[in-house]
Amino acid sequence: MIDSSPSNPSTPNRERFVPLAGLLAVLLPGLGHVYLRETWRGVGVAVGVLGLFFGGILIGGIDVVDSKEDRIWFFGQALVGPVAFAVDRYHQSRFKAYEVGQRQRRRTGNPGELRERNPQGVWIWKQSPGAMPPNSKSLGHVNEIGTLAATIAGMLNLIAILDALFHRQTRVEIPPPKEPD
């Protein structure tokens, strides 16, 4: 009879706390499982989480990751890791500008506006009839669907982080047969 107590190392369902695997899973989806020598599981997590995250961006545009205008949704997207923060930084610095005369709030451009640097070197929105801004929110529910997909990717990565952090041994080690006395 096999002893199934937590102290027995050959127990197939032994749970371990692995903080380094959890940290690696936060840094890049799937990396915690690769560290735990579950390479295929790690690759599956990375493809699933990053595929869903970038698929959401592909569906709704880069505006789906926006820590300023969609802060609540960004909390979920931030669970994807530094990738979400990098995409948000690129979005905030490359596609947003201040309103003329105000430096409090960056915003997405409206139709009939172009980004332009003022004499102080700050990006502002300038009225330009008939012009289109460098990006705008998607029409209909496309932006919402993309935002939802990117946020679900973060939630899936949270599950993967917890799985790597509180890892359950899945391999069963069969002890060698005992020789008869």
C-alpha positions in Angstrom: 0.0 0.0 0.0 1.3 3.5 -1.0 1.5 6.1 1.7 -0.4 9.1 0.4 0.5 11.5 3.2 2.0 14.9 2.2 5.4 13.9 3.7 5.9 11.1 1.2 7.9 12.4 -1.8 6.6 9.7 -4.1 3.0 10.9 -3.7 1.7 11.9 -7.2 -0.5 14.8 -5.8 2.1 16.5 -3.6 1.7 20.3 -3.8 4.8 22.5 -3.5 5.1 26.2 -3.1 7.6 27.5 -5.7 7.9 31.3 -5.5 10.5 31.6 -8.3 8.2 29.8 -10.7 5.4 32.2 -9.7 7.7 35.2 -10.3 8.8 33.8 -13.7 5.1 33.2 -14.7 4.4 36.9 -13.8 7.3 38.1 -16.0 6.3 36.1 -19.1 3.3 33.8 -19.5 4.4 30.1 -19.5 7.9 30.8 -18.2 7.1 29.4 -14.7 6.0 26.1 -16.1 9.1 25.9 -18.3 11.1 26.4 -15.1 9.2 23.6 -13.5 10.3 21.4 -16.5 6.8 21.2 -17.9 7.9 22.7 -21.2 4.8 21.8 -23.3 2.5 23.1 -20.7 4.5 26.4 -20.5 4.4 26.7 -24.3 0.7 26.1 -24.3 0.2 28.8 -21.6 2.3 31.2 -23.6 0.6 30.6 -26.9 -2.9 30.7 -25.3 -2.4 33.8 -23.1 -0.3 35.9 -25.6 -2.4 34.7 -28.5 -5.6 35.9 -26.8 -4.0 39.2 -25.7 -2.6 40.1 -29.1 -5.7 38.7 -30.8 -7.7 41.3 -28.7 -5.4 44.0 -30.0 -5.8 42.7 -33.5 -9.6 42.8 -33.2 -10.0 46.2 -31.5 -6.8 48.0 -32.2 -4.1 49.2 -29.8 -6.7 51.3 -28.0 -8.0 48.2 -26.2 -5.0 48.5 -23.8 -5.4 51.9 -22.2 -4.5 52.5 -18.5 -5.8 56.1 -18.6 -9.3 55.9 -20.2 -10.1 52.2 -19.4 -8.4 51.8 -16.0 -10.6 49.0 -14.6 -10.1 46.9 -17.7 -6.4 47.5 -17.6 -6.2 45.9 -14.1 -7.1 42.6 -15.7 -4.9 43.1 -18.7 -1.9 44.0 -16.5 -1.9 40.3 -15.3 -0.4 39.4 -18.7 2.8 40.9 -17.3 5.3 43.4 -18.6 4.0 42.9 -22.1 0.7 44.7 -21.2 2.7 47.6 -19.7 4.9 47.9 -22.7 1.9 48.0 -25.1 0.2 50.6 -22.9 3.3 52.8 -22.8 3.6 52.6 -26.5 -0.1 53.5 -26.9 0.1 56.4 -24.4 3.2 57.9 -25.9 2.6 57.3 -29.6 -1.1 57.8 -30.2 -2.3 60.1 -27.4 -1.9 63.9 -27.0 -3.1 66.7 -24.8 -6.0 69.0 -25.4 -5.0 72.5 -26.6 -4.2 74.6 -23.5 -4.5 71.7 -21.1 -1.7 69.4 -19.8 -3.8 67.4 -17.3 -5.3 64.8 -19.5 -4.1 62.9 -22.5 -6.8 61.6 -24.8 -7.5 59.8 -28.0 -8.0 62.0 -31.1 -11.4 62.8 -32.5 -12.2 63.1 -36.2 -11.0 66.4 -37.6 -7.9 66.5 -35.3 -4.3 65.9 -35.9 -1.4 65.5 -33.5 1.1 68.3 -33.6 4.0 69.4 -31.4 3.6 72.9 -29.8 6.6 75.2 -29.3 7.3 73.6 -26.0 7.6 70.2 -27.6 4.4 68.8 -26.2 2.0 66.8 -28.4 -1.4 68.5 -28.7 -4.5 68.0 -30.8 -5.0 70.6 -33.5 -8.2 71.2 -35.4 -7.8 70.1 -39.0 -11.1 69.7 -40.9 -11.4 66.4 -42.8 -8.3 64.9 -41.1 -8.3 61.6 -39.3 -6.3 61.1 -36.0 -3.5 58.5 -35.9 -6.0 56.2 -34.2 -9.5 56.3 -32.8 -11.7 53.9 -30.9 -13.2 51.2 -33.1 -16.8 51.4 -34.2 -19.6 49.3 -32.8 -18.7 46.7 -30.3 -15.3 45.8 -31.9 -13.3 47.8 -29.3 -15.3 46.2 -26.5 -14.7 42.7 -27.8 -11.0 43.4 -28.1 -10.8 44.8 -24.6 -12.6 41.8 -23.2 -10.3 39.4 -25.0 -7.2 41.1 -23.7 -8.6 41.2 -20.2 -9.5 37.5 -20.3 -5.9 36.8 -21.3 -4.8 38.4 -18.1 -7.3 36.3 -16.1 -6.1 33.2 -17.8 -2.5 34.1 -16.9 -3.5 34.6 -13.3 -4.7 31.0 -13.2 -1.3 29.9 -14.8 0.6 32.0 -12.2 -1.2 30.3 -9.3 -0.7 26.9 -10.9 3.1 27.6 -11.2 3.2 29.1 -7.7 1.4 26.3 -5.9 2.6 23.5 -8.2 1.2 20.0 -7.9 3.5 17.2 -9.0 1.9 15.5 -11.9 4.5 12.8 -12.6 4.2 9.5 -10.8 7.5 8.0 -9.8 7.3 4.2 -9.6 9.8 2.8 -7.2 11.9 -0.1 -8.4 10.6 -3.6 -7.5 11.9 -5.0 -4.2 14.0 -8.1 -4.4 12.5 -11.1 -2.6 14.0 -12.0 0.8 
